[in-house]
Amino acid sequence: MIARRQLPPNESLLVIPLFSRHVALLDETEATLVAQYGPLAAKSADYEFSHTSFYAKDMGPELRKRILIFEQLRPADILPQVKRWTIRIEDVAAEPGRYPEKRPLNLDPGLLQLAKFVLATTKDRDHRIYLGDGIYAEVTLRFQGNQFEPWPWTYADYREEAIRNFLRDARNELHRRLVYNRSLGA
């Protein structure tokens, strides 16, 4: 039997988009996420999440979304663990009496890598890969021609140029860091 050298999982930036109609809940959740995963490398401005009515029944109207990108490099295999942890945060926010909505908070963790932006989900589809522990991965954007490009299944807000540019800038910083680390022999 030939021994194969096992390469470490791709170094990635942890990205956690969060949305709610309650800005104070977004702020509280951001603080919880920073306490768990460390300082932010980048944070988007809050934007109106009106791209679909899918969430209105459970989350209410006038949803706001922000995207957090964490500074520390992470291995790609962290995604199921992070998704499970964010589900627990959502469950706490949904405890009876805290907010009038059935689901006041949605967290969609993902990984930003040099070639792609991947999101975690609990829902299976034809273009998603099972990672284990009830978690699937979806390549939401691919990096091509110095920009992120959507797929047919890419969510509407990730198709917007401003969001793709925000992620591209973070990806370029990741590239710079990885090149620097390699130059140091790290």
C-alpha positions in Angstrom: 0.0 0.0 0.0 1.3 3.4 -0.9 1.3 6.0 1.9 -0.1 9.3 0.8 0.8 12.5 2.3 -2.4 14.1 3.8 -2.6 17.8 3.2 -4.3 20.0 5.7 -7.8 21.4 4.8 -7.7 24.7 2.9 -7.1 27.7 5.1 -10.2 29.8 5.1 -11.7 32.9 6.5 -14.8 32.2 8.6 -17.7 34.3 7.3 -21.0 34.5 9.2 -23.8 36.5 7.6 -26.6 37.3 10.0 -30.0 38.7 9.5 -33.0 39.8 11.6 -35.5 42.6 11.8 -34.1 43.5 15.3 -30.9 45.6 15.0 -30.2 45.2 18.7 -30.3 41.4 18.2 -27.8 41.7 15.3 -25.5 43.7 17.6 -25.9 41.2 20.5 -25.2 38.3 18.2 -22.2 39.9 16.7 -20.7 40.4 20.2 -21.4 36.7 20.9 -19.7 35.6 17.7 -16.7 37.8 18.3 -16.3 36.4 21.8 -16.4 32.9 20.3 -14.3 33.3 17.1 -12.1 36.3 17.7 -11.7 39.7 16.1 -13.2 40.7 12.8 -11.2 41.2 9.6 -14.1 42.9 7.9 -17.8 43.8 8.5 -20.3 44.8 5.8 -22.7 47.7 6.3 -26.1 46.5 7.3 -28.3 46.2 4.2 -32.0 45.6 3.6 -32.7 42.0 3.0 -35.8 42.1 0.7 -34.6 39.7 -2.0 -37.2 37.1 -1.1 -40.4 36.8 0.8 -39.4 33.2 1.9 -38.4 34.4 5.5 -41.3 36.8 6.1 -43.7 34.3 7.7 -41.2 33.2 10.4 -39.0 36.3 10.7 -41.3 39.2 10.0 -40.8 42.2 7.6 -38.0 44.7 7.1 -35.1 42.3 7.6 -31.6 43.7 7.9 -28.5 41.7 7.1 -24.8 42.1 7.8 -21.8 40.0 7.0 -19.0 39.3 9.4 -15.6 38.0 8.3 -13.3 36.8 11.1 -9.6 37.5 11.1 -8.1 34.1 12.2 -7.5 31.6 9.4 -9.5 28.4 9.9 -9.3 24.9 8.4 -12.1 24.0 6.0 -13.3 21.2 8.2 -14.6 23.6 10.9 -17.8 24.4 9.0 -20.1 21.7 10.4 -19.1 22.6 14.0 -19.7 26.3 13.4 -23.1 25.7 11.8 -24.2 23.6 14.8 -23.0 26.3 17.2 -24.9 29.0 15.2 -28.0 26.9 15.3 -27.9 27.0 19.1 -27.6 30.8 19.0 -30.7 30.9 16.8 -32.5 28.6 19.2 -31.8 30.9 22.2 -33.1 33.9 20.3 -36.2 32.0 19.4 -37.0 31.0 23.0 -40.7 32.0 23.8 -41.1 35.5 25.1 -37.8 36.9 23.7 -39.1 38.2 20.4 -42.6 38.1 18.7 -41.3 36.2 15.7 -41.0 32.4 15.5 -37.5 32.8 14.1 -36.0 36.2 15.0 -32.5 35.4 13.8 -30.8 33.6 10.9 -27.1 32.8 10.9 -25.5 31.3 7.7 -21.9 30.5 8.4 -19.5 29.9 5.5 -15.9 29.9 4.4 -14.1 32.2 2.1 -11.4 30.5 0.2 -9.2 31.6 -2.7 -11.3 29.8 -5.3 -14.8 30.0 -3.7 -17.3 31.1 -1.1 -19.0 28.2 0.6 -22.1 28.4 2.8 -23.3 25.8 5.3 -27.0 24.6 5.4 -29.1 21.9 7.0 -31.1 21.5 3.8 -30.1 19.0 1.1 -30.3 19.9 -2.6 -28.8 18.5 -5.8 -25.9 20.9 -5.7 -25.0 20.4 -2.1 -22.5 18.0 -0.5 -23.1 16.3 2.9 -20.4 17.1 5.4 -21.8 15.2 8.4 -23.7 15.9 11.5 -26.7 17.0 9.4 -24.8 19.8 7.7 -24.4 20.3 3.9 -22.0 22.7 2.0 -22.9 24.8 -1.0 -20.4 26.5 -3.2 -22.3 29.8 -3.4 -19.8 31.8 -5.5 -16.7 30.9 -7.5 -13.7 33.1 -8.0 -13.0 33.7 -11.7 -11.4 36.5 -13.6 -10.5 38.5 -10.4 -14.1 38.5 -9.2 -16.7 36.3 -7.5 -19.3 34.8 -10.0 -22.6 33.4 -9.0 -24.1 30.0 -9.9 -27.7 29.4 -10.9 -28.5 28.6 -7.3 -26.7 31.6 -5.7 -29.0 33.5 -3.3 -30.1 36.9 -4.7 -28.1 39.1 -2.3 -24.9 37.3 -3.1 -25.4 38.1 -6.8 -25.3 41.9 -6.0 -22.1 43.6 -7.1 -21.6 45.3 -3.8 -21.7 42.1 -1.8 -19.4 40.3 -4.3 -17.0 43.1 -4.2 -17.0 43.0 -0.4 -16.2 39.3 -0.5 -13.6 39.8 -3.3 -11.7 42.4 -1.1 -11.6 39.9 1.8 -10.5 37.2 -0.6 -7.7 39.4 -1.9 -6.6 40.0 1.7 -6.7 36.3 2.3 -4.5 35.8 -0.7 -2.0 38.4 0.5 -1.8 36.7 3.9 -1.3 33.2 2.5 1.5 34.4 0.2 3.1 36.2 3.1 2.8 33.1 5.4 4.4 30.9 2.7 7.2 33.3 2.3 7.9 32.9 6.0 7.8 29.1 5.6 4.7 29.0 7.8 
